[in-house]
Amino acid sequence: MTNRLTIAVIDNDESIRTALRRLLQASGYSVTTFASAEAFLQETVADGPDCLLLDMRLGGTTGLQLQQILLNADRSIPTVFLTSQQDHLSRQSAMQAGAFDVLRKPIDAEILLDSIHHALNHT
């Protein structure tokens, strides 16, 4: 039995979480989904995910704030941000804090899978 890599999808849009879960599972990943940063932080996972797909603008704690919380807790997880906004400052902040990529919604499946692959192999 092989141990599949786990991707955590954190997005407040249920339809996006569902679509990403289906795509990632069909690509061989194990997937956990969360509607908020708070729900992700409450989840107690021994090893945690291998990669995060993280929406920039969540209700409550933002994606950038969650990234900083994880860094402060010494939990460096390869992160690919998803955003529906073309916000250069947020993109720059995410990349400076260690995000692997920032992709604009709607997301091309091939580009997303390629970005995840590179993020996982970069660490």
C-alpha positions as CSV (number, residue, x, y, z in Angstrom):
1,M,0.0,0.0,0.0
2,T,1.4,3.4,-1.0
3,N,1.1,6.5,1.1
4,R,-0.6,9.2,-1.0
5,L,0.3,12.8,-0.6
6,T,-2.4,14.9,1.1
7,I,-3.6,18.3,-0.2
8,A,-5.6,20.5,2.0
9,V,-8.1,22.8,0.2
10,I,-9.1,25.8,2.2
11,D,-11.8,27.9,0.4
12,N,-15.1,29.4,1.7
13,D,-16.8,28.5,-1.6
14,E,-18.3,25.0,-1.4
15,S,-18.5,24.5,-5.2
16,I,-14.8,25.3,-5.5
17,R,-13.9,22.9,-2.7
18,T,-15.9,20.2,-4.3
19,A,-14.4,20.7,-7.8
20,L,-10.9,20.8,-6.5
21,R,-11.4,17.7,-4.3
22,R,-12.7,15.8,-7.4
23,L,-9.8,17.0,-9.6
24,L,-7.1,16.2,-7.0
25,Q,-8.5,12.8,-6.1
26,A,-8.7,11.9,-9.8
27,S,-5.0,12.9,-10.0
28,G,-4.1,10.5,-7.2
29,Y,-4.0,12.8,-4.2
30,S,-5.7,12.4,-0.8
31,V,-7.7,15.5,-0.1
32,T,-9.1,17.3,2.9
33,T,-11.3,20.3,2.6
34,F,-12.0,23.2,4.9
35,A,-14.4,26.1,4.6
36,S,-12.3,28.5,6.8
37,A,-8.8,29.0,8.2
38,E,-10.3,28.4,11.6
39,A,-11.7,25.0,10.7
40,F,-8.3,24.1,9.3
41,L,-6.5,25.2,12.5
42,Q,-9.0,23.2,14.7
43,E,-8.3,20.0,12.7
44,T,-5.8,17.8,14.6
45,V,-3.8,15.9,12.1
46,A,-0.6,14.2,13.2
47,D,1.4,14.9,10.1
48,G,-0.7,17.6,8.5
49,P,-1.1,18.0,4.7
50,D,1.8,17.9,2.3
51,C,0.5,21.0,0.4
52,L,-2.1,23.7,0.9
53,L,-4.4,25.2,-1.7
54,L,-5.4,28.3,0.1
55,D,-7.9,31.0,-0.9
56,M,-6.6,34.5,-0.3
57,R,-9.9,35.9,0.8
58,L,-11.7,33.8,3.4
59,G,-14.3,35.0,5.8
60,G,-12.7,35.6,9.1
61,T,-8.9,34.8,9.1
62,T,-7.6,35.5,5.6
63,G,-5.3,33.1,3.7
64,L,-2.4,35.4,4.2
65,Q,-3.1,35.5,7.9
66,L,-3.3,31.7,8.0
67,Q,0.0,31.5,6.2
68,Q,1.6,33.7,8.8
69,I,0.1,31.8,11.7
70,L,1.5,28.5,10.3
71,L,5.0,30.1,9.8
72,N,4.9,31.5,13.4
73,A,4.1,28.0,14.6
74,D,7.0,26.6,12.6
75,R,4.7,24.7,10.3
76,S,6.1,25.3,6.9
77,I,3.7,23.7,4.4
78,P,4.1,24.2,0.6
79,T,1.3,26.6,-0.3
80,V,-0.4,27.6,-3.5
81,F,-2.7,30.5,-3.2
82,L,-6.0,30.9,-5.1
83,T,-7.6,34.2,-5.7
84,S,-10.4,35.8,-7.7
85,Q,-8.8,39.2,-7.3
86,Q,-5.9,40.6,-9.3
87,D,-4.1,42.1,-6.3
88,H,-0.4,42.6,-6.9
89,L,0.3,43.6,-3.3
90,S,-1.3,40.4,-1.9
91,R,0.5,38.3,-4.4
92,Q,3.8,39.9,-3.5
93,S,3.1,39.4,0.2
94,A,2.2,35.8,-0.2
95,M,5.3,35.1,-2.3
96,Q,7.6,36.9,0.2
97,A,6.2,34.8,3.0
98,G,7.1,31.6,1.2
99,A,4.1,30.7,-1.0
100,F,5.0,28.7,-4.0
101,D,2.5,30.2,-6.4
102,V,-0.6,32.5,-6.6
103,L,-3.2,31.4,-9.2
104,R,-6.1,33.4,-10.4
105,K,-9.6,31.8,-10.4
106,P,-11.0,30.3,-12.6
107,I,-8.0,28.0,-12.4
108,D,-6.8,25.9,-15.4
109,A,-6.6,22.3,-14.1
110,E,-3.3,21.6,-15.8
111,I,-1.7,24.7,-14.5
112,L,-2.9,24.0,-11.0
113,L,-1.7,20.4,-11.0
114,D,1.7,21.5,-12.4
115,S,2.0,24.1,-9.7
116,I,1.2,21.6,-6.9
117,H,3.7,19.1,-8.4
118,H,6.4,21.7,-8.4
119,A,5.5,22.9,-4.9
120,L,5.7,19.3,-3.6
121,N,9.0,18.6,-5.3
122,H,10.6,22.0,-4.3
123,T,10.6,21.2,-0.6
